[in-house]
Amino acid sequence: MAVVKLYQSDNFLVVNKPYDMYINSDDENEKNTVACHIAKQDSHRSKSAHPLHFVQRLDYSTSGVLCMALNKTAAASAGRLFEKRLTNKYYLAIVRGHLNFEICDIKYPVGSDQTSPDSSHKMLALTEATRSLCGSPRSAETRFLVLESGYYEDNPVTVVLLKPLTGRRHQLRVHCSAIGHTILGDYTYSDRQDTSPHRMFLHATRLVLPLPKEPLDIQTAEPFFSDSRFTSKWTPLAKKYSYCDKEDFIKVCDVIHQINEIRENYKLFI
């Protein structure tokens, strides 16, 4: 699958990362990486004198907006925004099940899953049930907005907008699993049970970086409903918000910030 450029300047390169692709690898024989694909298109990027600085990370199974700095100064500038939590990241996901709320905050800390091998890097949300199993938990917060409900292969699913307020490893996947609504196609956090979908349905759709000299607001097209492998198995039920057009997606991004206006359908997981 192609790595599509969404934006490029002297300081930054932003691409649409495909699902099931690493961003980079220490294994020189691993070619299924964003870094390798970019090097094929721009040969001088394969040289150590012109490295790519990944200012954010996306899991192997996650697709969407991925930002890289092209020099150390730009990397430091973007890094400070992430450290101070001044960026805004918005993800589309499809989760298993139907939900009894419209918006929620998930504030379970996230740490390592002590029941898994160290090599798996599997994480776990800290709840009353997992207190003895979650290693070195750190605070984590995700906001979750219901967009549309339906069925996938006759099983209930829900399209949601996710906004991470922190950036822990696998945070969105872990938080969705912790509230009983695992992301469709998430092999790892479904205990290796969810194998029928062709991909994991998590996509980084919009990234806002308020850089002082080069503010970025980068968005991809909606990725799921343009894929016949999904739509051939999808049956709609109820839509709460329009979100497939770029203008509509910006509007639902605004909605997810307006928590006080829809408090009656709000739920807190803590």
C-alpha positions as CSV (number, residue, x, y, z in Angstrom):
1,M,0.0,0.0,0.0
2,A,1.2,3.5,-0.8
3,V,2.3,6.1,1.7
4,V,0.5,9.2,0.5
5,K,2.0,12.6,1.2
6,L,-0.5,15.0,2.7
7,Y,1.8,18.0,3.4
8,Q,5.5,18.9,2.9
9,S,7.6,21.9,3.7
10,D,11.3,22.5,4.5
11,N,10.5,21.5,8.1
12,F,7.8,18.8,8.1
13,L,6.5,15.9,6.1
14,V,3.0,14.6,6.9
15,V,1.8,11.4,5.3
16,N,-1.2,9.1,5.4
17,K,0.2,5.9,6.9
18,P,-1.5,2.6,5.7
19,Y,-2.6,0.1,8.2
20,D,-0.4,-3.0,8.9
21,M,2.8,-1.0,8.3
22,Y,5.6,-0.1,10.8
23,I,6.8,3.5,10.9
24,N,10.4,2.4,11.1
25,S,12.5,-0.6,12.2
26,D,16.0,-1.4,13.5
27,D,15.9,-4.5,11.3
28,E,17.5,-3.5,8.0
29,N,15.7,-6.4,6.3
30,E,12.3,-5.0,7.3
31,K,11.1,-3.0,4.3
32,N,7.4,-2.7,5.3
33,T,8.0,0.7,7.0
34,V,7.0,4.3,6.4
35,A,10.7,5.2,6.4
36,C,11.5,2.8,3.6
37,H,8.6,3.9,1.5
38,I,9.7,7.5,1.8
39,A,13.3,6.7,1.0
40,K,12.2,5.0,-2.2
41,Q,10.4,8.3,-3.2
42,D,13.2,10.6,-1.9
43,S,16.5,8.8,-2.0
44,H,18.5,11.3,0.1
45,R,16.2,10.6,3.0
46,S,17.8,7.1,3.2
47,K,21.1,8.7,4.2
48,S,22.0,9.4,7.8
49,A,22.7,13.0,7.0
50,H,19.0,13.5,6.3
51,P,17.1,11.5,8.9
52,L,13.3,11.6,9.5
53,H,12.4,12.7,13.0
54,F,9.1,11.0,14.0
55,V,7.3,13.5,16.3
56,Q,4.5,11.1,16.9
57,R,4.0,7.4,16.6
58,L,1.2,5.1,15.2
59,D,0.9,1.4,15.9
60,Y,1.5,-1.1,13.1
61,S,-2.2,-1.7,12.8
62,T,-3.3,1.9,12.9
63,S,-3.6,4.0,9.8
64,G,-3.8,7.8,9.3
65,V,-2.0,11.1,9.8
66,L,1.7,10.7,10.7
67,C,3.9,13.8,11.1
68,M,7.7,13.8,10.7
69,A,10.1,16.6,11.2
70,L,12.8,17.1,8.6
71,N,15.4,18.7,10.9
72,K,16.3,18.8,14.6
73,T,14.9,22.3,15.1
74,A,11.5,21.4,13.7
75,A,11.5,18.2,15.7
76,A,12.2,20.1,19.0
77,S,9.5,22.6,18.2
78,A,6.9,19.9,17.6
79,G,8.1,17.8,20.5
80,R,7.5,20.7,22.9
81,L,3.9,20.9,21.8
82,F,3.3,17.2,22.4
83,E,5.0,17.4,25.8
84,K,2.8,20.3,26.9
85,R,-0.3,18.6,25.5
86,L,-1.0,21.5,23.1
87,T,-1.7,19.3,20.1
88,N,-5.1,17.9,19.1
89,K,-5.4,14.4,17.7
90,Y,-8.7,13.0,16.4
91,Y,-9.2,9.3,15.5
92,L,-12.1,7.5,13.8
93,A,-12.7,4.0,15.1
94,I,-15.3,1.3,14.9
95,V,-15.9,-0.6,18.1
96,R,-17.7,-3.8,18.9
97,G,-21.2,-3.4,20.5
98,H,-23.8,-0.6,20.8
99,L,-23.4,2.0,23.5
100,N,-25.8,3.5,26.1
101,F,-24.2,6.9,26.1
102,E,-23.3,9.6,23.6
103,I,-20.0,10.9,25.0
104,C,-17.7,9.7,27.7
105,D,-14.3,10.3,29.4
106,I,-12.1,7.3,30.1
107,K,-9.6,8.1,32.8
108,Y,-8.1,4.7,33.6
109,P,-4.4,4.8,34.0
110,V,-2.5,2.6,31.5
111,G,0.5,0.4,32.3
112,S,2.1,-2.8,31.1
113,D,0.2,-6.1,31.2
114,Q,2.1,-8.2,33.6
115,T,0.4,-11.4,32.4
116,S,2.0,-11.0,28.9
117,P,5.6,-11.7,27.7
118,D,7.8,-8.6,27.8
119,S,8.3,-8.9,24.1
120,S,4.6,-8.3,23.4
121,H,4.5,-4.7,24.7
122,K,0.8,-5.3,25.6
123,M,-0.7,-2.7,27.9
124,L,-3.5,-2.8,30.4
125,A,-5.9,-0.3,31.9
126,L,-5.8,0.0,35.7
127,T,-9.2,-0.8,37.1
128,E,-10.3,-2.5,40.4
129,A,-10.2,-5.8,38.5
130,T,-6.7,-5.4,37.2
131,R,-5.0,-3.7,40.1
132,S,-2.5,-6.5,40.7
133,L,-1.9,-7.1,36.9
134,C,-1.0,-3.6,35.7
135,G,2.6,-2.6,35.9
136,S,3.9,1.0,36.4
137,P,0.6,2.6,35.5
138,R,0.6,6.2,34.2
139,S,-2.3,8.6,34.0
140,A,-4.3,8.4,30.8
141,E,-7.4,10.1,29.4
142,T,-9.5,9.6,26.3
143,R,-12.7,11.3,25.2
144,F,-15.1,9.2,23.2
145,L,-18.1,10.4,21.0
146,V,-20.7,8.2,19.4
147,L,-21.2,9.0,15.7
148,E,-23.2,6.1,14.3
149,S,-24.4,2.6,15.1
150,G,-24.9,-0.3,12.8
151,Y,-24.0,-4.0,12.2
152,Y,-20.9,-5.6,10.8
153,E,-21.5,-9.2,9.6
154,D,-24.8,-8.9,11.6
155,N,-22.9,-8.1,14.8
156,P,-23.5,-4.8,16.6
157,V,-20.8,-2.1,16.1
158,T,-20.5,1.6,16.6
159,V,-18.5,4.3,14.8
160,V,-16.9,6.6,17.3
161,L,-14.6,9.7,17.4
162,L,-11.7,9.3,19.8
163,K,-9.6,12.1,21.2
164,P,-6.6,11.1,23.3
165,L,-5.7,13.8,25.9
166,T,-2.6,11.9,26.8
167,G,-0.3,9.7,24.7
168,R,0.3,6.3,26.3
169,R,1.2,3.2,24.3
170,H,-1.9,1.6,22.8
171,Q,-4.0,4.0,24.9
172,L,-7.1,4.1,22.6
173,R,-7.1,0.4,22.1
174,V,-6.7,-0.3,25.8
175,H,-9.3,2.2,26.9
176,C,-11.9,0.9,24.4
177,S,-11.2,-2.7,25.6
178,A,-11.5,-1.6,29.2
179,I,-15.0,-0.4,28.8
180,G,-16.1,-3.5,27.0
181,H,-16.0,-2.2,23.4
182,T,-12.9,-3.4,21.8
183,I,-12.0,-1.9,18.4
184,L,-13.2,-4.0,15.5
185,G,-10.3,-6.1,14.2
186,D,-8.1,-5.6,17.2
187,Y,-6.4,-9.0,17.4
188,T,-4.3,-8.1,20.5
189,Y,-6.9,-6.6,22.8
190,S,-9.6,-9.1,21.8
191,D,-7.4,-11.9,23.2
192,R,-6.7,-12.9,19.6
193,Q,-10.4,-13.6,18.9
194,D,-11.3,-10.8,16.5
195,T,-9.8,-12.3,13.3
196,S,-12.5,-11.9,10.6
197,P,-12.1,-8.2,9.7
198,H,-9.4,-7.5,7.1
199,R,-7.9,-4.7,9.3
200,M,-8.1,-3.0,12.7
201,F,-10.6,-0.1,12.4
202,L,-8.6,2.7,14.0
203,H,-7.6,5.7,11.9
204,A,-5.8,8.9,12.9
205,T,-8.0,11.3,10.9
206,R,-6.9,14.8,11.9
207,L,-3.8,16.3,13.6
208,V,-3.6,19.9,14.7
209,L,-0.2,21.3,15.6
210,P,-0.3,25.0,16.7
211,L,3.4,25.6,15.7
212,P,4.3,29.3,16.1
213,K,5.7,29.8,12.6
214,E,4.0,26.9,10.7
215,P,0.7,25.9,12.2
216,L,-0.6,22.6,10.8
217,D,-4.1,21.2,10.6
218,I,-3.9,18.1,8.5
219,Q,-6.8,15.8,7.8
220,T,-7.4,12.7,5.7
221,A,-10.5,11.5,4.0
222,E,-12.7,9.1,5.9
223,P,-11.1,5.7,5.4
224,F,-13.7,3.0,6.2
225,F,-16.8,3.7,4.1
226,S,-14.7,4.0,0.9
227,D,-13.6,0.4,1.3
228,S,-15.9,-2.2,-0.2
229,R,-14.5,-4.9,2.1
230,F,-16.1,-3.1,4.9
231,T,-19.3,-1.6,3.3
232,S,-20.3,-5.0,1.9
233,K,-20.6,-6.3,5.5
234,W,-22.1,-3.1,7.0
235,T,-25.7,-2.4,7.8
236,P,-26.5,1.0,9.2
237,L,-28.8,1.5,12.2
238,A,-28.8,5.1,13.5
239,K,-26.6,8.1,12.8
240,K,-26.1,10.8,15.4
241,Y,-23.7,13.0,13.5
242,S,-22.5,13.3,9.9
243,Y,-18.7,12.8,9.7
244,C,-17.6,11.5,6.3
245,D,-17.0,14.8,4.6
246,K,-14.1,16.9,5.8
247,E,-16.3,19.8,6.8
248,D,-18.6,17.6,8.8
249,F,-15.6,15.9,10.5
250,I,-14.3,19.3,11.7
251,K,-17.8,20.0,13.2
252,V,-17.8,16.7,15.2
253,C,-14.3,17.6,16.4
254,D,-15.8,20.7,17.8
255,V,-18.6,18.7,19.4
256,I,-16.2,16.5,21.3
257,H,-14.9,19.6,23.1
258,Q,-18.4,20.7,24.1
259,I,-18.9,18.2,26.9
260,N,-21.1,20.5,29.1
261,E,-23.7,20.9,26.4
262,I,-24.5,17.2,26.2
263,R,-24.0,16.3,29.8
264,E,-27.2,14.2,30.1
265,N,-25.8,11.5,27.8
266,Y,-22.3,11.6,29.4
267,K,-20.5,8.8,31.2
268,L,-17.3,8.8,33.2
269,F,-15.0,5.8,33.6
270,I,-12.5,6.3,36.4
